[in-house]
């Protein structure tokens, strides 16, 4: 069964009011460090008088990085709620760009993701726990690919996380490389995006945002992405097994 389109404009503003998602208020990091701001030390298109970029990038890559500022030191702080039929657990998740390089003409960043429990006790083998560790993004023009290791940056085998700028509403891309290689268009597993809308983040600031939906037969995967910030909301739910997670941005520091 194909799921319905299920977009949630400004959902990331309303989550804290929802009875089905309890976001912890006790931080394990100093969130005052992660207020909305952009460093003046690196800009893709810097105003007069500011420093120029440390890398020379093609225009398409520059445009993608204006929308998703993947510069070394950029950090995003999330509250992550994992749940199943029996338990809810909340983690504080931090994603940081810790290194960057140019590989065969492509801008590549090394990301670190950490997580600390701030509410609840996850059982052993809890399937809704956040993934942690190191992963990589590679920007190939408008396409942003995700890799779990750096031994093989083969684009045809990589997860296509985003297309920036986004395709027009109603158009789609297929993240899974196995499905992208099918001779016929994928019936499930494709992503499409809403029209842009203006959103105000809980920590302040108005941004141009988009809702992204991945279509599958037994799960819902929704995301909200805001230009010049990144991902501000994610939700994954598996229907048959009744488990999933919800993620809300709590703060960010951009370089």
C-alpha positions as CSV (number, residue, x, y, z in Angstrom):
1,X,0.0,0.0,0.0
2,X,1.4,3.4,-1.0
3,X,1.4,5.9,1.9
4,X,-0.4,9.2,1.5
5,X,1.6,12.4,1.0
6,X,1.9,13.7,4.6
7,X,3.6,17.1,4.8
8,X,3.7,19.1,8.0
9,X,4.5,22.8,7.4
10,X,6.1,24.3,10.5
11,X,5.9,20.9,12.2
12,X,9.2,21.5,13.9
13,X,7.6,24.5,15.7
14,X,4.7,22.5,16.9
15,X,6.4,19.3,18.1
16,X,7.0,20.6,21.6
17,X,3.2,21.1,22.0
18,X,2.4,17.5,20.9
19,X,1.4,15.0,23.6
20,X,2.9,12.2,21.6
21,X,6.4,13.6,21.7
22,X,7.9,14.6,25.0
23,X,11.1,16.5,24.5
24,X,13.4,16.6,27.5
25,X,14.4,20.0,28.8
26,X,17.6,19.0,30.7
27,X,20.5,19.6,28.3
28,X,23.8,17.7,28.5
29,X,25.6,20.3,26.5
30,X,25.6,24.1,26.7
31,X,23.0,25.0,24.1
32,X,23.9,28.7,24.4
33,X,26.9,27.7,22.2
34,X,24.5,26.6,19.5
35,X,22.4,29.7,18.9
36,X,21.6,30.6,15.2
37,X,24.7,32.3,13.9
38,X,27.1,32.1,11.0
39,X,30.8,32.7,11.3
40,X,32.3,35.5,9.2
41,X,35.5,33.6,8.6
42,X,34.3,31.5,5.7
43,X,31.6,32.3,3.2
44,X,30.9,30.8,-0.2
45,X,30.0,34.3,-1.6
46,X,31.5,36.6,1.0
47,X,30.6,40.3,1.2
48,X,33.3,42.8,0.5
49,X,35.8,42.9,3.3
50,X,35.3,39.4,4.6
51,X,37.6,36.5,4.0
52,X,37.3,34.4,0.8
53,X,36.6,30.7,0.8
54,X,39.6,28.4,1.6
55,X,38.5,26.2,-1.4
56,X,37.8,26.9,-5.0
57,X,34.5,25.1,-5.9
58,X,32.4,24.9,-8.9
59,X,29.2,27.0,-9.0
60,X,26.8,24.1,-8.5
61,X,28.7,22.9,-5.4
62,X,28.8,26.5,-4.0
63,X,25.1,26.8,-4.5
64,X,24.5,23.5,-2.7
65,X,26.7,24.6,0.2
66,X,24.9,27.9,0.5
67,X,21.8,25.9,1.2
68,X,23.5,23.3,3.5
69,X,26.6,25.0,5.1
70,X,28.8,21.9,5.5
71,X,31.9,23.7,6.6
72,X,34.4,22.4,9.2
73,X,33.1,23.2,12.7
74,X,29.4,23.5,11.7
75,X,27.4,21.7,14.4
76,X,23.7,20.8,14.8
77,X,22.2,19.7,18.1
78,X,19.0,17.6,18.1
79,X,16.6,16.0,20.6
80,X,16.1,12.4,19.4
81,X,13.1,10.4,20.6
82,X,13.3,6.6,19.9
83,X,10.2,4.5,20.7
84,X,8.5,1.2,20.3
85,X,5.3,-0.2,21.7
86,X,6.7,-0.4,25.2
87,X,9.2,2.4,25.8
88,X,10.3,5.9,24.8
89,X,13.9,7.1,25.2
90,X,15.3,10.5,24.5
91,X,18.9,11.3,23.4
92,X,20.8,14.5,22.8
93,X,22.4,14.0,19.4
94,X,25.2,16.2,18.1
95,X,26.4,16.2,14.5
96,X,29.6,18.1,13.6
97,X,31.6,18.6,10.5
98,X,35.1,17.6,11.7
99,X,37.1,17.6,8.4
100,X,36.8,18.4,4.7
101,X,38.8,17.7,1.6
102,X,38.5,17.7,-2.2
103,X,38.5,14.2,-3.7
104,X,38.7,14.0,-7.5
105,X,37.2,17.5,-7.8
106,X,34.4,16.8,-5.3
107,X,33.9,18.5,-1.9
108,X,33.9,15.8,0.8
109,X,33.2,16.3,4.5
110,X,33.7,14.0,7.4
111,X,30.8,14.1,9.9
112,X,30.8,12.9,13.5
113,X,27.6,12.0,15.3
114,X,27.4,11.5,19.0
115,X,24.4,10.7,21.3
116,X,23.8,10.8,25.0
117,X,20.7,9.5,26.8
118,X,18.9,12.3,28.6
119,X,15.6,10.6,29.5
120,X,14.7,6.9,29.9
121,X,16.8,3.7,29.8
122,X,17.1,2.0,26.4
123,X,17.0,-1.8,26.6
124,X,19.8,-3.9,25.0
125,X,19.3,-4.1,21.3
126,X,16.8,-1.2,21.2
127,X,16.1,-0.9,17.5
128,X,15.1,2.8,17.6
129,X,18.4,4.0,19.1
130,X,20.3,6.7,17.1
131,X,23.2,5.6,14.9
132,X,26.5,7.2,16.0
133,X,30.0,7.4,14.7
134,X,31.6,8.7,11.5
135,X,30.1,9.2,8.1
136,X,30.8,11.3,5.0
137,X,29.0,13.6,2.6
138,X,30.2,14.1,-0.9
139,X,28.8,17.0,-3.0
140,X,28.7,16.3,-6.7
141,X,27.3,19.5,-8.2
142,X,23.6,19.5,-7.1
143,X,23.7,16.0,-5.6
144,X,24.7,15.3,-2.0
145,X,25.7,11.7,-1.4
146,X,26.2,9.9,2.0
147,X,28.8,7.3,2.6
148,X,29.4,5.1,5.7
149,X,33.1,4.7,5.0
150,X,35.8,6.5,3.0
151,X,37.3,3.4,1.3
152,X,35.1,3.7,-1.8
153,X,33.5,7.0,-2.9
154,X,31.6,5.4,-5.8
155,X,28.6,7.5,-6.6
156,X,26.6,4.8,-8.3
157,X,26.8,2.8,-5.0
158,X,26.0,5.7,-2.6
159,X,22.9,6.9,-0.9
160,X,21.6,10.1,-2.5
161,X,20.7,12.2,0.5
162,X,19.6,15.4,-1.2
163,X,19.4,17.2,-4.5
164,X,20.2,20.9,-4.0
165,X,18.5,23.1,-5.1
166,X,15.5,20.9,-4.6
167,X,13.6,19.7,-7.7
168,X,10.3,21.3,-8.4
169,X,7.3,20.1,-6.4
170,X,6.1,16.8,-7.7
171,X,9.5,15.8,-9.1
172,X,11.4,13.1,-7.3
173,X,14.8,11.5,-6.7
174,X,15.7,7.9,-5.6
175,X,18.2,7.7,-2.7
176,X,18.8,4.0,-2.7
177,X,21.5,3.1,-5.3
178,X,19.9,-0.4,-5.9
179,X,16.6,1.2,-6.8
180,X,18.2,4.0,-8.9
181,X,19.6,1.2,-11.1
182,X,16.3,-0.4,-11.9
183,X,15.2,-0.2,-15.6
184,X,11.7,1.0,-14.5
185,X,11.0,3.9,-12.2
186,X,10.9,2.9,-8.5
187,X,7.4,2.2,-7.2
188,X,8.6,2.9,-3.6
189,X,11.6,4.4,-2.0
190,X,11.6,7.7,-3.9
191,X,11.6,11.2,-2.4
192,X,9.6,14.2,-3.3
193,X,9.5,17.7,-1.9
194,X,6.9,20.3,-1.0
195,X,6.8,23.8,-2.3
196,X,9.0,26.2,-0.2
197,X,7.4,27.9,2.8
198,X,8.6,30.4,5.4
199,X,9.4,28.8,8.8
200,X,10.4,30.2,12.1
201,X,12.7,27.9,14.1
202,X,12.1,27.5,17.9
203,X,15.5,29.1,18.6
204,X,14.6,32.1,16.4
205,X,15.0,33.3,12.8
206,X,12.9,32.9,9.7
207,X,14.1,30.6,6.9
208,X,12.9,29.1,3.6
209,X,12.0,25.5,4.3
210,X,10.8,22.4,2.5
211,X,9.1,19.1,3.6
212,X,10.6,16.0,2.1
213,X,8.7,12.7,2.0
214,X,10.1,9.3,1.2
215,X,7.4,6.9,-0.1
216,X,7.4,3.2,1.1
217,X,4.7,0.6,1.6
218,X,5.4,-0.1,5.3
219,X,6.9,3.1,6.7
220,X,6.7,6.8,6.8
221,X,9.8,8.9,6.5
222,X,9.4,12.7,6.7
223,X,12.0,15.4,6.9
224,X,12.0,19.2,7.1
225,X,15.0,21.0,5.6
226,X,15.6,24.8,5.9
227,X,18.0,26.7,3.6
228,X,21.2,28.0,5.3
229,X,20.6,25.7,8.2
230,X,20.1,22.0,7.2
231,X,17.8,19.3,8.6
232,X,15.5,20.6,11.4
233,X,13.1,17.7,11.7
234,X,13.0,13.9,10.9
235,X,10.4,11.3,11.6
236,X,10.5,7.6,10.8
237,X,7.7,5.1,11.6
238,X,7.4,1.4,10.7
239,X,3.8,0.4,10.7
240,X,3.9,-3.4,11.0
241,X,6.5,-3.3,13.8
242,X,5.3,-0.1,15.5
243,X,8.6,1.5,16.2
244,X,10.5,4.5,15.0
245,X,12.0,7.9,16.0
246,X,11.4,11.6,15.9
247,X,14.1,14.2,15.8
248,X,13.9,18.0,16.4
249,X,16.6,20.6,16.0
250,X,17.5,22.3,19.3
251,X,20.4,24.6,18.2
252,X,23.1,25.0,15.7
253,X,26.4,26.8,15.1
254,X,27.5,27.4,11.5
255,X,30.9,28.2,10.2
